[in-house]
């Protein structure tokens, strides 16, 4: 265990190029770097100690040999109390061009404070530090092993919301998370990815290019220091940040025991608006969404308009065209209210791959714009205000 030099000059020197030592209290900021190394994310004892004494004095207490009420927690903190580990984290942050954000910084996302003693001690960020708070924010989460239907719905929601100025937050995983991030980027909107490991370590590796794109216009964020590896516990703990930073959380597709339900539970505990996209009752991939609707009193989400209502914006806040994307419009144009058509025929007419057409038909059916008859063929459904379509 190495002594932590928390003097103003030593702290400012250690933080050079990472924190805002010249504008904020360098000793407090440096102490929070130590805490991000010492304690696992969400450690309530660490949060309580810092809340009572401040980060600097709390660190001195944590590194002392006093036999007091913190003795048990001190037993798990001290093995990590190594100044070399702290400085390696700071060096890794400099190499990754990461920024350190602490609660005293005006740019700190104040919604995270709702986590109380389980709030993060600091955030490590690649990308734009501004705009993590004060802007309508929606978390879109779901299964890694997503179906084409789930990914299509996630992309449709994210593109619509991001295109109208809503920040889309997710966890950068394969499946629903990745679909939401990519769709938000495709509209030129802002998206934020929360990682379970250091922001200098792309995880999953297959999303390295995606995370780089997110950092260019949005932000990649973690409470674990640079160099830290993602672990099962850190994924679950990361979910509380996704729920806390958002105004609303939408579960698009999730199995009965999906980790996305952990995010939903945090959203419920924090009083965030919570919704879920329904799926076929026979689909195991949507069993978790149905649990959110049944057990968590979630809102049934079938379009971005439903999410806007969750945000208190009202259905009229969406873009022109009834909130439909151009791709959805292409598919609807290929449908007829009287002539039934097979999926393959619709895919050919609209210029889609078969799986994409099938997924968008499922979404159109949820929105009440398409129906499948007993003959297995698809037809459009006329709604009040729709212009009549000509059969082709």
N, C-alpha and C positions, 0 to 999 in steps of 0.2 A: 504494500500500500504506500502510495507516494503522497506527500503533503500537497494540498492545492493552494497555490499562491494566488489569493484573491485581491491583492492590492490593485489599485486603479491602473497603475502603469503596466503591471504584469498582465492584467486582464486585457487592456487595450492592445498590447503587443500580440497577445495570443489570438485575438479576434481580427486582426488586420486582414482586410479583404474578404471578410465573411459577414460580420455583424455591423451594426451602426454604432460602434463604440464611441464615436465623437459626439453623437447626438443623444445617446441613451446612457444609462448607468452601466459602464463596462463590467463592473464587479458582479452585478446582478445577472447580466447577460452571460458572462463566462461561467458563473455558478450554474446557470440553467443548461449550459453545454455539458457540464459535469453530470447534472441530474439526468440528462437524456442518455448518458452512458451508464450510469449507476442503476437506474430503475427501469423495470419493464413498463411498457405503455399501460396507462390506466392504474398504476400502483396508487391505491388510495392512501396508504400511509405516507408516501412521499408527498402526495398532494396536500394532505392535512398538515404535515410538518412545514411545508412551504407557505401555506395559507396562514399559519400561526406566527411564523418567525421571518418570513421572507426567504428568498432563494439562497442568499449568501449565508446568513446565520444558520439556516436549516442545513446547509451543506457542512458547516463546521460541526454541528451537532451530530450529523450522520457519520462523520469521520472520526468522532471522538471515541473514547473507551468507557464512557459513563454507563453505568448499569441503571437504566431508567426505562420509561415506558416505550422507548424506541429500540430497545435492545434486540427484540426479535427481528424487526425490519432491518436493523443495522447488520444482522448476520447475513442477509442476502445482498446488501449493498456493498459491503466492504471488499468482497472478493473482486469486484470490478473497479475498485478505487485505484486507478493507475493513470498518472498524468500522461504516460506515453499513449494510452488508448485514446485519451481526450484529444491530444494533439494530432494523432493520426486521423481522427475523425475530421478535425478542422482542415488538415492538409488535403484530405480526400474531397472535402467540400470546395476548397479552392480549385482543385483540378477539374471538378465537375461544374465550376462556375455556379455553385449553389449559394443561396442567400439564407441567412439565419434570421428568423422572425420570432420575437418574444412578445408576451402580453402587454408590455409597456409601450410597444410600437403602435402608433396610430393606425397602421395598416393591419393590425391583428384582427382576424375575423371574430368579432365579439360573440357570435352565436356559440362558439366553442366553450365559452365561459359557463353555459348552461350545464356543462358536465360536472361542475363543482370540483371536488377534490380529484376527480378522474379526468380533468382537463389536461391537455398536453402541456409540458413545461416549456416547450419551444417547437417551432416548425422549421424544417429544412425544405427549401423550395428551389426548383429549377424552373425558370420562366418568369412570368409577370407576377410580381408580388402584389400589385394593386388589384383591386376588384374581387378579393376573396370574401368580401362582405358588403352589405348594403345594396346588393343587386338580387333580383328574384333568382332563386337557385333551386334546381330540381335534381334529386339523385335518381338515376335510373340504374337499377341493379337486377341481377338474375343469374341464371345457371350458366356454368361454363359449357356444359354439354347441351347447348341450346339447339332447338329445332329451327328449320328455315322460317317457320311461322313466328317463333319468338324473336329471332334476329330481325325479321322484317318489321315487326311491330315496334321493337326497340329503336330501329333506325328511323321509322316514320315519326315516332314521338320526339326523338332527339332532334331530328332535322327541323321539324315544325317549331319546336320550342326555341332551339338555339337561333333559328333564323329570325325570331321575333325578339331577341335580346335576352332570353333566359339563359343563365349559366347552367350547363349540364355537368353534373358530378357523377363519377363512378370509380371503380377500382382497378381498371386497366386489365382485367382478366380476359381470357378467351370467352367467346360466346356473347352474352348479352352486353357485358361491359364494353367490349371492343366494338360491337356494332353501334352502341350509343356514342362512343367517342368519335368514331369515324364519320358517322352521320352529322354530328355537330360540326366537325371540321369541314365537311363538304359544303356547308352553307356559309362558311366564313364566320361561324359563331364561336363562342368561347366555351371551352370544356376544361375541367380540372380532374386530374387523376390522383387518388390517394393510394400510396403504396404501403406494403407491410414491411418493407426493408428500406435500406438507404436509397435516396433518389439518384445516387450514382450507379446503382445496380439495376439495370432493366430487368423487370420480372413481370410476366414471363419473357424469356429471351426472344421468343418469336414476335414480341411487341416492341422490340427496341426501336424500330423505325417509327412506329406509332407514337411512342412516348416522346421521341425527339420532336415530332410534329406538334404534339400537344404543348411541349415546352416553348415552342416558337411563338404561339399566339395565346396560350393559356398558362397552365401551371401544373407541374408534377410535384406532389407534396408528400412529406412523411414526417412523423414525429420521432422516428428512430434515426440516429446519426448516420452520416455517410459511412459506407463500409459494412453496415449491419445487414445480416441476412434475414430474409423473411422466414417466419416460423408459423406453425399452425395457430399458436396463441396470438401472434401479432396480426394475423389476418382477421381473427375474430375481434381483437381490440381495435384494429383499424376501422372496422365497420361502425363503431360508435362515432368516429369523426365524420364519416360520410353522412350519417344521420343528423348529427348536430349542426353541420355547416349548411344543411339544406332547409328550405322552407317546406318542401314536400318530398316524400320518398315514394317512388313507384316501383313495385316488383313486377317485372314483365313475365318472367318464366322461372319457376323454381320447383324443385322436387320437394317431397314431404319433409325432408330433413336438411334442406339446402341452407348454406351459410347466409343466404340472402334473408332468411327469416330472422337471423340474428340482427341484421340491419333494421328490419321491420320492427323488432322488439324494442331496439334502442329508440327508433322514431316514436313509437307509442309512449315510451317512458318520458321522452323529452317534449311530448305534446306537439310533435310535427304532424302535418297532414300526411296521411298514409293511404296509398291506393294500390291496387293490383289489377293486372290484365287477366281476364278469365280465359281459359282454354277449354278444349274438349274435356268432358267429364271422364273420358276414358284415358286421358293423357297423363302419365306419371310425371311428365315434365311440368305440368301445371298444377299438380297437387298442392304444392306450397302456396301458390297464388290463391287457390280456393280456401286454404287455411287462413290466409290473411283476410279474405272477405268474410269468412265465417267466424273466426276466433278473435281477430284483431279489429273487427268493425271497420275494415278498409273500404275505401271508395272503389266502386267498379269503374275501371278506366278502359275506355274503348277508343279514345282519340285525345289529341292534344287539348281540345276544348275542355274535356273533363279535367285535365291537369290544371288548366288555367282557372277553372272554378275552384279547385283546391287551393290555388294561390290567392283567391279572392279577386281575380281579374275579370271574371265573367266570360261567357262564351264569345262575346263580340270582340274580344281583344286579339283574336287570331288574325292571320293574314287573309287576304281576299281569296275567294274560291272555296269557302266552306272549310278551310283548314286542310284540304287535300294536297298532297304533293303532286308534282307533274306526273310521276310514275303511276300513282294511283289513278289519276285522271285518264291516263292512257289505257289502263286496264278497264276502267268503267266504260270508256268509249267503245271498247271491243265487245261489250256485253249488249244484249238486247232484252227488252222486257217480255218478248213473245217467243223468240227463237232460242231454244236451249243450245248451249255450246259446251264442248268438252274442254278440259284444262289445256290440252295440247293445242287445240284450235285457238283458244284465247291467247296462249303464249305466242303462237305464230303471228296472230293479228297485231298484238301489242308490242312484239319485239322483245320478249323476255325469255329467260331460261324457264324450263318447266317448273322447277322448284320455287323460283321467285314468284311466278304467276300463282302457283298454288298457295303460297304464303300470303300474298296480297288479297287473294280471294277470301281467305279466312278472315282477314281484317275487315274487308268490305262486308262480309256477312255479319260480323259483330256490329258494324256501324249501321246495319239495316239497309245497305245499298246493293246487296247481291244475295241471292238465295239459290240453293241447290235442290232440285226437284227429286221426286221418287225415281226418275229415270237417270239420276246421276249427273244431269246436265245443269249448267249454271245460267242464270238469267239475272238481269238487273231489276232492281225494285224501285219503282217511281215513288218519290216522296213529295209532299206538298212544297211547291216552289221550284221543283225541278223542271227544266225544259224537256218536252217530249223528245225522245231519240228516234231516229229513223233506223229501221232494220236494214242491215247490210249483209 
